[in-house]
Amino acid sequence: MAKSRVVHFYEEGGPEVLQVEDVEVGAPGPNEVRILVEAIGLNRAEVMFRAGYYYERAERWPAVIGYEAAGVVDAVGDGVVEFEPGQPVSVVPSFSMKDHGVYGEKVIVPAHALVRRPAGQDAVSGAATWMSGLTAYGGLVEVGGLRAGDAVLITAASSSVGLAAIQVANRVGATPIATTRTGGKRERLLAAGAAHVIATDEESVVDRVRELTGGRGAELIFDGVFGRGLSDLASAGAKDGKLIVYGLLGGHTARGSFGADAPPFPVTNTSLNMRWYAMMDTALDPERLRRGKQFVLSGLRAGSLAPVVDRTFDLGQIVEAHRYLESGAQFGKVVVTVDAAGAR
């Protein structure tokens, strides 16, 4: 049995705890598929899982890691009829990292977590599509109820989810208003489809949104930060609008240990519905996932949805890739490429 390079970690901590090791990967079990990985999409969820402040934690050592990848089917387990060896696929995050991880040359995942890659989509793009696409679709459309003509305020807009949210908003006919700390990314965000860009260190979010919406505010606020500016975001919302928090880039943990650094609960003079949203709200709901897959796949075919890849690393550079992801310097997705020739 050929060995495969797989990323493990033996303790929670910084990027340096990640280790690339040679292991033997067995046969897929019932309703599982073994894939030869060509590219891996990195996500903040994996940073939190590695560091020990994700909503779930590793329970066995060494621990595997990774939600999102693209490659080709290598072998299928009993009960799998929809996939066969040689098919190009992407892994849709819809499982627990306590059980499965895709950082490796050859990995095993549940069959329900796979989708056939559309014709013409390469592995790098295929590994950068689904976490951001489903997060944006589920948050804006399924939970947010975004409609044509609505204004949606998108924070962390240069992240992979933020950029996907801009595309989703445009696809449904809404108006995406992107925020970024400084004006340095303004032109790139406009080129990526944002109707307007607000540099939060340089101008008032509330005043600018009111100006752009004729005074009514944004019908939907899609926040990936959960930071000290939460009250300002809420004040920029329309009457009976929605504020959906999907990320924790402000540095707060998923377990609720906020202490003195907790963002103040937003108090506004308008009715505003606020809730937390996680991508798994879509991925683990069969009907939502079915609709999400159709939305994303049709958008890919039409060209209205296209993942933005900032930079690629090799699998042997996984520590450097995680450090870069944590720096926040990227514009779009960070992807790790894999040469699995030795694992075939």
C-alpha positions in Angstrom: 0.0 0.0 0.0 1.5 3.4 -1.1 2.1 6.0 1.6 0.5 9.4 1.4 1.6 12.7 2.9 -1.0 13.9 5.4 -1.0 16.9 7.7 -1.4 16.0 11.4 -1.2 18.0 14.7 -0.5 16.5 18.1 -1.5 19.5 20.2 -3.5 22.7 19.8 -1.5 25.8 19.1 -0.1 28.1 16.4 0.7 27.2 12.8 3.9 25.5 13.9 2.0 22.5 15.4 1.1 21.3 11.9 3.3 18.5 10.6 3.4 16.7 7.2 3.8 13.0 7.8 3.9 9.9 5.6 1.0 7.5 6.5 -0.8 4.6 4.9 -4.3 5.5 4.0 -6.6 2.5 3.9 -9.7 1.7 1.9 -12.8 3.8 2.1 -15.6 2.4 4.3 -19.3 2.1 3.5 -20.6 5.4 2.0 -17.1 6.8 1.9 -14.8 7.8 -1.0 -11.0 8.0 -1.2 -9.8 10.9 -3.3 -6.4 11.9 -4.7 -6.1 15.6 -3.6 -4.9 18.2 -6.1 -5.7 21.3 -4.2 -6.8 22.4 -0.7 -8.8 25.5 0.2 -7.8 27.0 3.6 -10.4 28.4 5.9 -10.6 30.3 9.2 -12.5 27.4 10.7 -9.3 25.3 10.4 -7.2 28.0 12.1 -9.6 28.0 15.0 -9.8 24.1 15.1 -6.0 23.9 15.1 -5.7 26.6 17.9 -8.5 25.0 20.0 -11.2 27.7 19.9 -13.5 26.3 17.2 -17.0 25.1 18.2 -15.6 21.6 18.3 -12.1 20.3 19.2 -9.9 17.4 18.2 -10.5 14.3 20.3 -7.8 11.9 19.0 -4.1 12.4 18.5 -2.7 12.8 16.0 -5.6 14.9 14.7 -6.4 15.5 11.0 -7.6 18.8 9.7 -9.3 20.4 6.7 -12.7 21.0 5.2 -12.3 21.8 1.6 -10.4 20.3 -1.3 -10.5 19.2 -5.0 -9.1 16.2 -6.7 -10.1 13.0 -8.4 -11.9 9.9 -7.1 -9.4 7.1 -6.3 -11.7 4.4 -4.8 -15.3 4.1 -3.5 -16.7 2.2 -0.5 -19.8 0.0 -0.4 -23.0 1.7 -1.1 -21.5 4.5 -3.2 -23.1 4.5 -6.6 -22.9 8.2 -7.7 -19.1 8.4 -8.0 -16.5 6.2 -9.7 -12.6 6.3 -9.9 -11.2 9.1 -12.1 -14.0 11.6 -11.7 -12.9 15.2 -10.8 -14.6 16.2 -7.6 -14.7 18.9 -5.0 -15.2 18.4 -1.3 -18.1 20.3 0.2 -17.6 21.0 4.0 -20.4 19.0 5.5 -18.7 16.8 8.1 -16.8 17.0 11.4 -13.0 17.5 11.4 -13.0 15.2 14.4 -13.7 12.4 11.9 -12.3 13.6 8.6 -9.7 16.0 7.3 -8.6 16.8 3.7 -5.0 18.2 4.3 -3.2 15.4 2.5 -2.4 13.7 -0.8 -4.9 10.9 -0.4 -7.8 11.3 2.0 -11.2 9.6 2.8 -14.4 11.6 3.0 -18.1 10.9 3.2 -19.7 10.4 -0.2 -22.3 13.0 0.6 -19.6 15.6 0.9 -18.6 15.4 -2.7 -19.8 17.2 -5.8 -18.7 16.7 -9.4 -16.6 19.6 -10.6 -18.2 21.4 -13.5 -16.5 20.9 -16.9 -13.6 23.3 -17.2 -13.1 24.1 -13.5 -9.6 23.3 -12.4 -8.6 21.9 -9.0 -7.4 25.2 -7.5 -10.8 26.9 -8.3 -12.6 23.8 -7.2 -10.9 23.9 -3.8 -11.8 27.6 -3.4 -15.6 27.4 -4.2 -17.7 25.7 -1.6 -16.9 27.0 1.9 -17.2 30.6 0.7 -20.0 29.9 -1.8 -22.3 28.1 0.7 -21.5 30.5 3.5 -22.5 33.5 1.4 -25.5 31.8 -0.2 -26.9 30.3 3.0 -26.4 33.5 5.0 -27.7 35.9 2.4 -30.4 33.9 0.7 -31.6 31.1 3.0 -31.4 33.0 6.3 -31.2 36.6 5.2 -33.9 36.4 2.6 -32.0 38.8 0.4 -34.1 40.1 -2.5 -33.6 42.2 -5.6 -33.4 45.8 -4.8 -32.1 45.3 -1.2 -28.9 46.9 0.0 -26.6 44.5 1.8 -23.6 45.8 3.9 -20.8 43.3 3.7 -17.9 43.5 6.2 -14.5 41.7 5.7 -15.3 42.1 2.1 -11.8 41.2 0.8 -12.1 37.7 2.5 -13.1 34.8 0.3 -16.6 34.8 1.9 -16.9 38.6 1.5 -16.0 38.4 -2.1 -18.5 35.5 -2.6 -21.1 37.5 -0.8 -20.6 40.4 -3.3 -21.2 38.0 -6.2 -24.2 36.4 -4.6 -25.7 39.8 -3.9 -25.2 40.8 -7.5 -26.7 37.5 -8.7 -30.0 38.1 -6.9 -30.1 41.8 -8.0 -29.2 43.3 -4.6 -26.8 46.2 -4.0 -23.5 45.1 -2.3 -21.9 47.7 -0.1 -18.5 46.5 0.9 -16.5 47.6 4.0 -12.7 47.6 4.4 -10.5 49.2 7.0 -8.6 51.6 4.6 -9.0 52.7 1.1 -6.1 50.5 -0.1 -8.5 47.8 -1.4 -11.2 50.1 -2.7 -10.5 49.7 -6.4 -10.1 45.9 -6.2 -13.4 45.6 -4.4 -15.1 47.7 -7.0 -13.6 45.6 -9.7 -14.8 42.5 -7.8 -18.4 43.7 -8.1 -19.0 45.9 -5.1 -21.4 48.7 -5.9 -19.9 50.9 -3.2 -16.9 50.6 -0.8 -16.7 52.2 2.7 -13.3 52.6 4.3 -14.2 52.3 8.0 -11.0 54.0 9.3 -11.7 57.0 7.1 -15.5 57.5 7.0 -18.6 56.9 9.1 -20.3 53.6 8.2 -23.7 54.9 9.4 -23.6 58.2 7.5 -22.3 56.6 4.3 -24.8 53.8 4.3 -27.7 56.3 5.0 -26.4 58.4 2.1 -26.1 55.5 -0.3 -29.6 54.2 0.5 -31.5 57.4 0.5 -31.7 57.4 4.3 -33.4 54.0 4.8 -30.3 51.9 5.7 -29.2 48.4 4.6 -31.9 45.7 4.6 -29.2 43.1 5.4 -25.9 43.4 7.2 -23.5 40.4 6.7 -20.8 40.6 9.3 -17.7 38.4 9.4 -15.9 40.3 12.2 -18.1 40.5 15.3 -16.0 43.4 16.5 -16.2 46.7 18.4 -17.9 48.3 15.4 -21.0 46.1 15.8 -23.2 48.9 17.1 -22.3 51.1 14.1 -23.2 48.3 11.8 -26.6 47.9 13.5 -27.2 51.6 13.3 -26.7 51.4 9.6 -29.5 48.9 9.2 -33.0 49.5 7.8 -36.1 49.3 9.9 -36.9 45.6 10.4 -33.6 44.7 8.7 -31.4 41.8 9.6 -27.9 41.6 11.0 -26.3 38.2 10.4 -22.9 37.4 12.1 -21.1 34.6 10.4 -17.5 35.0 11.5 -15.2 36.0 14.3 -12.4 37.9 12.7 -12.5 40.3 15.6 -10.6 37.8 17.6 -13.4 36.4 19.8 -13.7 32.7 20.4 -16.5 30.4 19.2 -17.1 29.3 22.8 -18.2 32.7 24.1 -15.3 33.7 26.3 -15.4 37.3 25.4 -14.7 39.1 28.7 -14.0 42.9 28.6 -13.3 42.7 24.8 -16.8 41.7 23.9 -18.5 43.9 21.3 -21.3 45.9 22.9 -24.8 44.6 22.2 -26.1 46.9 19.5 -28.9 49.2 20.6 -30.6 51.2 17.8 -33.7 53.2 17.3 -35.0 50.8 14.7 -36.2 47.2 14.8 -33.3 45.0 13.8 -33.2 41.2 13.8 -29.8 39.8 14.8 -28.6 36.2 14.6 -25.6 34.0 14.3 -25.1 32.0 11.1 -22.7 29.1 10.4 -22.1 27.5 7.1 -23.1 24.1 8.6 -26.6 25.5 9.0 -26.8 25.0 5.2 -24.4 22.1 4.7 -26.1 19.8 7.2 -29.6 20.6 6.1 -30.4 18.3 3.1 -32.8 20.7 1.4 -30.8 23.8 2.0 -27.7 22.0 0.8 -29.5 20.8 -2.4 -30.6 24.4 -3.1 -27.2 25.7 -2.3 -25.4 23.3 -4.6 -27.8 24.2 -7.5 -27.3 27.9 -6.8 -23.5 27.7 -6.8 -23.2 25.2 -9.7 -25.5 27.3 -11.9 -23.6 30.4 -11.0 -20.3 28.8 -11.9 -21.7 27.7 -15.2 -23.1 31.2 -15.9 -19.9 32.9 -14.8 -21.7 35.0 -12.2 -19.9 33.1 -9.4 -16.1 32.7 -9.6 -13.9 32.1 -6.6 -11.1 34.6 -6.2 -7.7 33.0 -5.3 -5.1 35.2 -3.7 -2.1 32.9 -3.4 -1.1 29.3 -3.6 1.4 27.3 -1.4 2.7 23.8 -1.7 1.6 21.1 0.8 5.1 21.2 2.3 4.5 24.9 3.1 1.4 24.3 5.2 2.8 26.1 8.2 3.7 29.2 6.1 0.2 29.0 4.4 -1.5 29.1 7.8 0.7 32.0 8.9 -0.3 33.9 5.8 -4.0 33.2 6.3 -3.8 34.5 9.9 -2.0 37.7 8.7 -5.2 38.9 7.0 -3.2 40.3 4.1 -5.0 38.2 1.5 -7.6 39.3 -1.0 -9.6 36.1 -1.6 -8.8 32.5 -1.0 -5.5 30.9 0.1 -5.0 27.5 -1.6 -2.5 24.8 -1.1 -1.6 22.7 -4.1 -0.7 19.0 -3.9 1.3 16.8 -6.1 0.0 13.4 -5.2 2.0 11.4 -7.8 3.7 9.5 -5.0 0.5 8.4 -3.5 -1.1 6.9 -6.6 
